[in-house]
Amino acid sequence: MQTDSLTTSLKPTRWFDLPLYLLGGLGVLILASLLLSQVSAPGDPLDTALRFIFNALSLIGCVALLGVRRGKISWQSIGFWPARWKPGWILTAALLTAVFLPVRGILGVVASLLMEGGFESLSLRADAFTASGAFTWGNFAFTLLMGGLVIPVAEELYFRGLIHSWFRDRLPFWPAVILSGLLFGLAHFDSLGVAAASFVMGMVNAVAFEKNNNSIWLPIAIHAINNSFALALVNLVLLLQPG
């Protein structure tokens, strides 16, 4: 297979590559977020925009510099470019979202209630991505573009293309899926509910990546449709609020 020949041409990954990926991607993102918190308030439109931008640059930059440039993965080996794509994947992604979005929502609510005793962290996260709960069409368009398209591309390249590929090189199928999904969940640690829900998505997307010719585009489609639908629901609630 073409995928096999692309994989064999890559340099073998080492144990220290994982902490390197985590520091170079999530570490840089966390540092940027902490620095940003010193000069802006979460929920401010500029703060929201910068957090989206830092997220995308940190994760895609890590994939490009620490993964592709070092020969550990290639854009071709993960099916990103040239894109390995099937037209039916949009329908597959929509159906998976319809099945797993309610499951993720229930899991997030249960985790928030049991571990936090309420929904404060979920509310704070929603405010951060909707300009403190104030609806405008401009804010909605920007958050939909970034949160519904750019961030799914960045996170799938990083968590599936780079992180999951590292686990896959060393572990059987399900341990690799579970551990890479767990890291994806922990990366959303600002809310326990979101972290629990993201763990489920991480596993679903890792399986989708593995079972569809190692193409990153099906996980991207699942992630993008899921995020876009969730953002649309949150903003619809804000739009319909009186006053």
VONUSE-459218 format. One line per 8 residues: number of its first residue (from 1); for each residue z negated, x, y of N, C-alpha, C. Coordinates in nm, 2 decimals, m for minus. Atoms other than C-alpha are relative to their C-alpha. Layout:
NUM> Z/X/Y/Z/X/Y/Z/X/Y | ...
//
This chain:
1> 0.00/0.08/m0.12/0.00/0.00/0.00/0.00/0.09/0.13 | 0.00/m0.07/m0.12/0.05/0.10/0.36/m0.14/0.03/0.05 | 0.14/m0.02/m0.04/m0.32/0.06/0.43/m0.06/0.11/m0.07 | 0.05/m0.11/0.08/m0.40/0.30/0.15/0.04/0.13/0.05 | m0.05/m0.13/m0.05/m0.18/0.57/0.29/m0.06/0.03/0.13 | 0.06/m0.03/m0.13/m0.32/0.53/0.64/m0.15/0.04/m0.02 | 0.14/m0.04/0.02/m0.68/0.55/0.50/m0.01/0.14/m0.05 | 0.02/m0.13/0.06/m0.62/0.86/0.30/0.04/0.11/0.10
9> m0.04/m0.10/m0.10/m0.48/1.04/0.61/m0.12/0.02/0.10 | 0.12/m0.02/m0.09/m0.82/1.00/0.79/m0.10/0.10/m0.05 | 0.11/m0.10/0.04/m1.10/1.25/0.80/m0.12/m0.08/m0.06 | 0.12/0.07/0.06/m1.40/1.16/0.58/m0.11/m0.01/0.10 | 0.12/0.02/m0.09/m1.70/1.01/0.76/m0.12/0.07/m0.06 | 0.12/m0.07/0.04/m2.03/1.19/0.75/m0.12/m0.09/0.03 | 0.12/0.08/m0.03/m2.39/1.06/0.75/m0.03/m0.01/0.14 | 0.04/0.00/m0.14/m2.44/1.16/1.11/0.10/m0.07/0.09
17> m0.09/0.08/m0.09/m2.14/0.96/1.23/m0.06/m0.13/0.04 | 0.06/0.13/m0.04/m2.34/0.64/1.22/m0.09/0.01/0.12 | 0.08/m0.01/m0.12/m2.61/0.75/1.46/0.08/0.04/0.12 | m0.09/m0.04/m0.11/m2.34/0.91/1.67/0.07/m0.13/0.06 | m0.06/0.13/m0.04/m2.16/0.57/1.68/m0.10/m0.09/0.08 | 0.10/0.08/m0.06/m2.48/0.39/1.76/m0.04/0.05/0.14 | 0.03/m0.05/m0.12/m2.57/0.62/2.04/0.11/m0.01/0.10 | m0.12/m0.01/m0.08/m2.22/0.65/2.18/0.05/m0.14/0.05
25> m0.04/0.14/m0.03/m2.17/0.27/2.18/m0.11/m0.08/0.05 | 0.12/0.09/m0.04/m2.49/0.06/2.19/m0.09/0.08/0.09 | 0.09/m0.08/m0.08/m2.69/0.35/2.33/0.05/0.00/0.15 | m0.06/0.00/m0.13/m2.46/0.38/2.63/m0.01/m0.13/0.07 | 0.01/0.13/m0.06/m2.45/0.01/2.68/m0.14/m0.04/0.04 | 0.14/0.03/m0.03/m2.83/m0.03/2.67/m0.04/0.08/0.12 | 0.04/m0.08/m0.12/m2.87/0.25/2.92/0.07/m0.06/0.13 | m0.07/0.06/m0.11/m2.61/0.10/3.15/m0.06/m0.13/0.04
33> 0.06/0.13/m0.03/m2.78/m0.24/3.12/m0.14/0.02/0.07 | 0.13/m0.03/m0.07/m3.12/m0.09/3.21/0.01/0.05/0.14 | m0.03/m0.05/m0.14/m2.98/0.09/3.51/0.04/m0.12/0.09 | m0.05/0.11/m0.08/m2.81/m0.23/3.62/m0.11/m0.09/0.04 | 0.11/0.08/m0.02/m3.13/m0.42/3.59/m0.09/0.04/0.12 | 0.07/m0.06/m0.11/m3.28/m0.19/3.85/0.06/m0.04/0.14 | m0.07/0.02/m0.13/m3.03/m0.29/4.12/0.05/m0.14/0.01 | m0.05/0.14/m0.01/m2.93/m0.65/4.04/m0.08/m0.09/m0.09
41> 0.07/0.10/0.08/m3.07/m0.97/3.90/0.08/m0.07/m0.10 | m0.07/0.08/0.10/m2.96/m1.13/3.57/0.04/m0.14/0.05 | m0.04/0.13/m0.05/m2.76/m1.44/3.65/0.09/0.01/0.12 | m0.08/m0.02/m0.12/m2.61/m1.31/3.97/0.15/0.02/m0.05 | m0.13/m0.01/0.04/m2.23/m1.34/3.95/0.05/0.15/m0.02 | m0.04/m0.14/0.01/m2.18/m0.96/4.02/m0.06/0.06/m0.12 | 0.07/m0.06/0.11/m2.44/m0.87/3.76/0.06/m0.05/m0.13 | m0.07/0.05/0.12/m2.27/m1.09/3.50/0.13/0.07/m0.02
49> m0.13/m0.07/0.01/m1.93/m0.94/3.58/m0.02/0.15/m0.05 | 0.02/m0.14/0.04/m2.07/m0.58/3.55/m0.04/0.01/m0.14 | 0.04/0.00/0.14/m2.24/m0.66/3.22/0.11/m0.02/m0.10 | m0.12/0.01/0.08/m1.92/m0.78/3.07/0.08/0.12/0.00 | m0.09/m0.12/m0.01/m1.73/m0.48/3.20/m0.07/0.12/m0.07 | 0.06/m0.11/0.07/m1.99/m0.23/3.08/0.00/m0.02/m0.15 | m0.01/0.03/0.14/m2.00/m0.40/2.74/0.13/0.04/m0.06 | m0.14/m0.03/0.05/m1.62/m0.37/2.69/0.02/0.15/0.01
57> m0.03/m0.15/m0.02/m1.60/m0.01/2.83/m0.08/0.08/m0.10 | 0.09/m0.08/0.09/m1.90/0.12/2.62/0.05/m0.01/m0.14 | m0.04/0.02/0.14/m1.78/m0.03/2.29/0.14/0.05/m0.03 | m0.14/m0.05/0.02/m1.40/0.03/2.32/0.00/0.15/0.02 | 0.00/m0.15/m0.02/m1.47/0.38/2.46/m0.05/0.07/m0.12 | 0.05/m0.07/0.12/m1.68/0.47/2.16/0.10/0.00/m0.11 | m0.10/0.00/0.11/m1.42/0.35/1.92/0.11/0.10/0.02 | m0.11/m0.09/m0.03/m1.15/0.54/2.10/m0.03/0.15/m0.01
65> 0.04/m0.14/m0.01/m1.34/0.86/2.16/m0.07/0.06/m0.13 | 0.07/m0.05/0.11/m1.57/0.89/1.86/0.06/m0.04/m0.14 | m0.07/0.05/0.13/m1.36/0.70/1.60/0.14/0.05/m0.01 | m0.15/m0.03/0.01/m0.99/0.73/1.67/0.03/0.15/0.04 | m0.03/m0.14/m0.04/m0.99/1.06/1.86/m0.04/0.11/m0.10 | 0.05/m0.09/0.10/m1.20/1.23/1.59/0.06/m0.02/m0.14 | m0.07/0.02/0.12/m0.97/1.10/1.32/m0.08/m0.08/m0.11 | 0.08/0.07/0.10/m1.24/0.88/1.15/0.06/m0.13/m0.04
73> m0.08/0.12/0.02/m1.04/0.56/1.19/0.13/0.02/0.09 | m0.12/0.01/m0.09/m0.70/0.48/1.35/0.02/m0.14/0.03 | m0.04/0.13/m0.04/m0.57/0.18/1.53/0.08/m0.07/m0.11 | m0.08/0.05/0.11/m0.33/0.14/1.24/m0.09/m0.04/m0.12 | 0.08/0.03/0.12/m0.59/0.16/0.96/m0.09/m0.12/0.01 | 0.08/0.12/m0.01/m0.79/m0.13/1.10/0.09/m0.12/0.04 | m0.10/0.11/m0.03/m0.47/m0.33/1.17/0.00/m0.05/0.14 | 0.00/0.04/m0.14/m0.52/m0.34/1.55/0.14/0.02/0.06
81> m0.13/m0.03/m0.06/m0.19/m0.17/1.65/0.07/0.10/m0.09 | m0.07/0.13/m0.01/0.07/m0.23/1.52/m0.08/m0.11/m0.06 | 0.09/0.11/0.04/m0.10/m0.57/1.48/0.04/m0.05/m0.14 | m0.02/0.07/0.13/m0.13/m0.70/1.12/m0.05/m0.14/0.02 | 0.04/0.13/m0.04/m0.13/m1.07/1.19/0.08/m0.10/m0.09 | m0.07/0.12/0.07/m0.05/m1.40/1.00/m0.02/m0.12/0.09 | 0.02/0.12/m0.09/0.02/m1.72/1.20/m0.11/m0.09/m0.05 | 0.10/0.10/0.05/m0.21/m1.92/0.98/m0.15/0.04/0.03
89> 0.13/m0.05/m0.03/m0.51/m1.71/1.09/m0.07/m0.08/0.11 | 0.06/0.08/m0.10/m0.56/m1.92/1.40/m0.07/m0.12/m0.06 | 0.06/0.12/0.06/m0.62/m2.23/1.19/m0.12/0.04/m0.09 | 0.11/m0.05/0.08/m0.84/m2.03/0.95/m0.12/0.03/0.09 | 0.10/m0.03/m0.10/m1.04/m1.90/1.25/m0.07/m0.13/0.05 | 0.06/0.13/m0.06/m1.08/m2.26/1.39/m0.08/m0.07/m0.11 | 0.08/0.07/0.11/m1.19/m2.40/1.05/m0.13/0.07/m0.03 | 0.12/m0.07/0.02/m1.44/m2.12/1.00/m0.10/m0.02/0.11
97> 0.09/0.03/m0.11/m1.58/m2.18/1.35/m0.06/m0.14/m0.01 | 0.05/0.13/0.02/m1.61/m2.55/1.28/m0.11/m0.01/m0.11 | 0.10/0.00/0.11/m1.81/m2.48/0.96/m0.12/0.08/0.04 | 0.12/m0.09/m0.02/m2.03/m2.19/1.08/m0.06/m0.01/0.14 | 0.07/0.01/m0.13/m2.09/m2.27/1.45/m0.12/m0.09/m0.01 | 0.12/0.08/0.01/m2.33/m2.56/1.36/m0.11/0.07/m0.08 | 0.09/m0.07/0.08/m2.49/m2.34/1.10/m0.07/0.11/0.08 | 0.06/m0.10/m0.09/m2.54/m2.06/1.35/m0.09/m0.06/0.11
105> 0.08/0.07/m0.10/m2.67/m2.31/1.61/m0.13/m0.04/m0.06 | 0.13/0.04/0.07/m2.93/m2.45/1.37/m0.09/0.12/m0.03 | 0.07/m0.12/0.03/m3.03/m2.10/1.26/m0.06/0.06/0.13 | 0.05/m0.05/m0.12/m3.06/m1.99/1.62/m0.12/m0.08/0.06 | 0.11/0.09/m0.04/m3.28/m2.29/1.71/m0.13/0.02/m0.08 | 0.11/m0.02/0.09/m3.50/m2.25/1.41/m0.07/0.14/0.03 | 0.06/m0.14/m0.03/m3.55/m1.87/1.48/m0.07/0.00/0.13 | 0.06/0.01/m0.13/m3.63/m1.94/1.84/m0.13/m0.07/0.00
113> 0.12/0.08/0.01/m3.89/m2.21/1.76/m0.11/0.08/m0.08 | 0.10/m0.07/0.08/m4.06/m2.01/1.48/m0.05/0.13/0.05 | 0.04/m0.13/m0.04/m4.06/m1.67/1.63/m0.04/0.01/0.15 | 0.03/m0.01/m0.15/m4.08/m1.74/2.01/m0.07/m0.13/0.05 | 0.07/0.12/m0.04/m4.22/m2.09/2.02/0.07/m0.09/0.10 | m0.07/0.07/m0.10/m3.95/m2.22/2.25/0.14/0.06/0.02 | m0.13/m0.04/m0.02/m3.61/m2.16/2.39/0.02/0.08/0.13 | 0.00/m0.07/m0.12/m3.69/m1.94/2.69/0.11/0.11/0.00
121> m0.09/m0.11/0.01/m3.48/m1.64/2.57/0.15/m0.06/m0.01 | m0.13/0.06/0.00/m3.18/m1.87/2.49/0.04/m0.05/0.14 | m0.03/0.04/m0.14/m3.21/m2.02/2.84/0.04/0.11/0.09 | m0.03/m0.12/m0.08/m3.22/m1.68/3.00/0.14/0.06/m0.03 | m0.14/m0.05/0.03/m2.91/m1.57/2.81/0.11/m0.09/0.05 | m0.10/0.09/m0.05/m2.72/m1.88/2.90/0.01/0.01/0.15 | 0.00/m0.02/m0.15/m2.82/m1.83/3.27/0.08/0.13/0.03 | m0.06/m0.13/m0.03/m2.70/m1.47/3.25/0.15/m0.01/m0.01
129> m0.14/0.01/0.02/m2.35/m1.58/3.14/0.06/m0.12/0.07 | m0.05/0.11/m0.08/m2.32/m1.88/3.37/m0.05/0.00/0.15 | 0.04/m0.02/m0.14/m2.44/m1.74/3.70/m0.12/m0.09/0.04 | 0.12/0.07/m0.02/m2.79/m1.88/3.68/0.01/m0.15/m0.01 | m0.01/0.14/0.02/m2.69/m2.22/3.57/0.08/m0.07/0.10 | m0.08/0.07/m0.10/m2.46/m2.29/3.86/0.15/0.00/m0.05 | m0.14/0.01/0.05/m2.11/m2.42/3.75/0.09/0.02/0.12 | m0.12/0.00/m0.08/m1.80/m2.32/3.94/0.12/0.03/m0.09
137> m0.11/m0.03/0.08/m1.45/m2.31/3.81/0.04/0.15/m0.01 | m0.03/m0.14/0.00/m1.41/m1.95/3.91/m0.09/0.08/m0.10 | 0.09/m0.06/0.09/m1.72/m1.85/3.72/0.04/m0.03/m0.15 | m0.04/0.04/0.13/m1.61/m2.05/3.42/0.13/0.08/m0.05 | m0.12/m0.07/0.04/m1.26/m1.89/3.42/m0.03/0.14/m0.04 | 0.03/m0.14/0.03/m1.40/m1.54/3.44/m0.08/0.02/m0.13 | 0.08/m0.01/0.12/m1.67/m1.59/3.17/0.08/m0.03/m0.12 | m0.09/0.03/0.12/m1.41/m1.75/2.94/0.09/0.11/m0.03
145> m0.09/m0.11/0.02/m1.17/m1.46/2.99/m0.08/0.12/m0.06 | 0.08/m0.12/0.05/m1.44/m1.19/2.94/m0.07/m0.03/m0.13 | 0.08/0.03/0.11/m1.67/m1.36/2.70/0.07/m0.06/m0.12 | m0.07/0.06/0.10/m1.41/m1.55/2.51/0.12/0.08/m0.06 | m0.12/m0.08/0.04/m1.14/m1.28/2.48/m0.03/0.15/0.00 | 0.02/m0.15/m0.01/m1.23/m0.93/2.60/m0.12/0.05/m0.09 | 0.12/m0.04/0.08/m1.58/m0.91/2.45/0.02/m0.01/m0.15 | m0.03/0.00/0.15/m1.47/m1.03/2.10/0.09/0.11/m0.04
153> m0.08/m0.12/0.04/m1.20/m0.76/2.10/m0.08/0.12/m0.01 | 0.08/m0.12/0.00/m1.44/m0.49/2.20/m0.11/0.00/m0.11 | 0.10/0.00/0.11/m1.72/m0.60/1.96/0.06/0.01/m0.14 | m0.06/m0.01/0.14/m1.49/m0.64/1.66/0.05/0.14/m0.02 | m0.04/m0.14/0.01/m1.33/m0.30/1.72/m0.12/0.09/m0.04 | 0.12/m0.09/0.02/m1.68/m0.15/1.73/m0.07/m0.03/m0.13 | 0.09/0.04/0.11/m1.88/m0.35/1.48/0.08/m0.01/m0.14 | m0.07/0.00/0.12/m1.61/m0.41/1.22/0.09/0.12/m0.02
161> m0.09/m0.12/0.02/m1.35/m0.14/1.28/m0.07/0.13/m0.01 | 0.07/m0.13/0.01/m1.60/0.14/1.33/m0.12/0.00/m0.09 | 0.13/0.00/0.07/m1.95/0.05/1.21/0.02/m0.05/m0.15 | m0.02/0.05/0.14/m1.85/m0.17/0.90/0.08/0.10/m0.08 | m0.08/m0.10/0.08/m1.59/0.09/0.80/m0.08/0.12/m0.05 | 0.09/m0.11/0.04/m1.86/0.36/0.79/m0.08/m0.05/m0.12 | 0.08/0.05/0.11/m2.08/0.14/0.56/0.09/m0.02/m0.12 | m0.09/0.02/0.11/m1.77/0.05/0.35/0.03/0.13/m0.08
169> m0.03/m0.13/0.06/m1.70/0.42/0.28/m0.11/0.04/m0.09 | 0.12/m0.05/0.08/m2.05/0.45/0.12/m0.06/m0.10/m0.09 | 0.08/0.11/0.07/m2.17/0.12/m0.02/0.10/m0.10/m0.07 | m0.07/0.11/0.05/m2.05/m0.16/m0.24/0.02/m0.11/0.10 | m0.04/0.10/m0.09/m1.90/m0.47/m0.08/m0.11/m0.07/0.07 | 0.10/0.09/m0.06/m2.20/m0.69/m0.02/m0.11/0.08/0.08 | 0.09/m0.08/m0.08/m2.45/m0.42/0.09/0.06/0.04/0.14 | m0.07/m0.04/m0.13/m2.19/m0.30/0.35/0.01/m0.12/0.09
177> m0.02/0.12/m0.08/m2.13/m0.66/0.47/m0.14/m0.03/0.06 | 0.13/0.04/m0.05/m2.50/m0.73/0.50/m0.06/0.10/0.11 | 0.06/m0.09/m0.10/m2.60/m0.41/0.68/0.08/0.01/0.13 | m0.08/0.00/m0.12/m2.31/m0.41/0.92/m0.03/m0.13/0.08 | 0.04/0.13/m0.06/m2.39/m0.78/0.99/m0.14/0.01/0.07 | 0.14/m0.02/m0.05/m2.76/m0.69/1.04/0.01/0.08/0.13 | m0.02/m0.08/m0.12/m2.66/m0.43/1.30/0.06/m0.09/0.12 | m0.06/0.09/m0.10/m2.45/m0.69/1.48/m0.10/m0.09/0.05
185> 0.11/0.09/m0.05/m2.74/m0.93/1.49/m0.10/0.07/0.09 | 0.10/m0.07/m0.07/m2.98/m0.66/1.61/0.05/0.04/0.14 | m0.06/m0.04/m0.13/m2.74/m0.57/1.89/m0.01/m0.11/0.10 | 0.02/0.12/m0.09/m2.81/m0.92/2.03/m0.15/m0.03/0.01 | 0.14/0.01/0.01/m3.18/m0.86/2.04/m0.07/m0.06/0.12 | 0.06/0.06/m0.11/m3.23/m1.01/2.38/m0.05/m0.14/m0.02 | 0.04/0.14/0.04/m3.27/m1.35/2.21/0.00/0.00/m0.16 | 0.01/0.01/0.15/m3.40/m1.39/1.85/0.09/m0.11/m0.06
193> m0.09/0.10/0.05/m3.21/m1.71/1.81/0.15/0.05/0.00 | m0.14/m0.05/0.00/m2.88/m1.54/1.91/0.01/0.11/m0.10 | m0.01/m0.11/0.09/m2.96/m1.24/1.70/0.01/m0.05/m0.15 | m0.01/0.06/0.13/m3.01/m1.46/1.39/0.14/m0.06/m0.02 | m0.13/0.06/0.01/m2.69/m1.65/1.46/0.11/0.11/m0.01 | m0.10/m0.10/0.00/m2.50/m1.33/1.52/0.00/0.08/m0.13 | 0.01/m0.06/0.13/m2.62/m1.19/1.19/0.10/m0.07/m0.10 | m0.09/0.08/0.08/m2.43/m1.48/1.02/0.14/0.03/0.04
201> m0.14/m0.03/m0.04/m2.12/m1.42/1.23/0.04/0.14/m0.05 | m0.04/m0.13/0.04/m2.13/m1.05/1.15/0.04/0.01/m0.14 | m0.03/0.00/0.14/m2.13/m1.11/0.78/0.13/m0.07/m0.02 | m0.13/0.07/0.02/m1.85/m1.37/0.80/0.12/0.08/0.05 | m0.12/m0.08/m0.05/m1.63/m1.14/1.01/0.02/0.12/m0.08 | m0.02/m0.12/0.09/m1.70/m0.84/0.78/0.08/m0.04/m0.12 | m0.07/0.05/0.12/m1.58/m1.05/0.48/0.15/m0.03/0.04 | m0.13/0.03/m0.04/m1.28/m1.17/0.68/0.08/0.13/0.02
209> m0.07/m0.13/m0.02/m1.19/m0.81/0.77/0.04/0.06/m0.13 | m0.03/m0.06/0.13/m1.22/m0.69/0.41/0.10/m0.08/m0.08 | m0.08/0.08/0.09/m1.04/m0.98/0.25/0.14/m0.03/0.06 | m0.13/0.03/m0.06/m0.74/m0.99/0.48/0.07/0.13/0.05 | m0.08/m0.12/m0.02/m0.56/m0.66/0.45/m0.06/0.10/0.11 | 0.06/m0.08/m0.10/m0.82/m0.48/0.67/0.06/m0.01/0.14 | m0.05/0.03/m0.14/m0.68/m0.65/0.98/m0.12/m0.05/0.09 | 0.10/0.04/m0.09/m0.92/m0.67/1.27/0.03/m0.12/0.07
217> m0.04/0.12/m0.08/m0.73/m0.96/1.42/m0.06/m0.13/m0.05 | 0.06/0.12/0.04/m0.87/m1.23/1.20/m0.15/m0.01/0.05 | 0.13/0.00/m0.06/m1.23/m1.13/1.29/0.00/m0.02/0.15 | m0.01/0.03/m0.15/m1.12/m1.12/1.66/0.02/m0.14/0.03 | m0.03/0.14/m0.02/m0.98/m1.47/1.63/m0.12/m0.08/m0.02 | 0.12/0.07/0.03/m1.29/m1.60/1.47/m0.10/0.01/0.12 | 0.09/m0.03/m0.10/m1.51/m1.44/1.73/0.04/m0.06/0.13 | m0.05/0.05/m0.13/m1.29/m1.54/2.03/m0.01/m0.16/0.00
225> 0.01/0.15/0.00/m1.27/m1.91/1.92/m0.15/m0.05/0.01 | 0.15/0.03/0.00/m1.65/m1.92/1.85/m0.06/0.01/0.14 | 0.06/m0.02/m0.14/m1.74/m1.77/2.19/0.06/m0.09/0.10 | m0.06/0.09/m0.10/m1.49/m1.97/2.38/m0.05/m0.14/m0.01 | 0.05/0.14/0.02/m1.61/m2.30/2.23/m0.14/m0.01/0.05 | 0.13/0.00/m0.04/m1.97/m2.21/2.29/m0.01/0.01/0.16 | 0.00/m0.01/m0.15/m1.90/m2.11/2.66/0.04/m0.13/0.06 | m0.05/0.13/m0.05/m1.70/m2.43/2.71/m0.11/m0.11/m0.01
233> 0.11/0.10/0.01/m1.99/m2.64/2.58/m0.11/0.02/0.11 | 0.11/m0.02/m0.10/m2.25/m2.47/2.80/0.05/m0.04/0.14 | m0.05/0.03/m0.13/m2.03/m2.50/3.11/0.03/m0.15/0.02 | m0.02/0.14/m0.01/m1.95/m2.86/3.03/m0.13/m0.07/0.03 | 0.13/0.05/m0.02/m2.32/m2.94/3.02/m0.03/0.02/0.15 | 0.03/m0.03/m0.14/m2.36/m2.77/3.36/0.09/m0.09/0.10 | m0.09/0.08/m0.08/m2.06/m2.96/3.50/m0.04/m0.14/0.01 | 0.04/0.14/0.00/m2.19/m3.30/3.40/m0.14/m0.02/0.05
241> 0.13/0.02/m0.06/m2.54/m3.23/3.54/0.01/m0.07/0.13 | m0.01/0.06/m0.14/m2.61/m3.46/3.84/m0.05/0.10/0.10 | 0.04/m0.08/m0.11/m2.64/m3.29/4.17/0.07/0.13/0.00
//
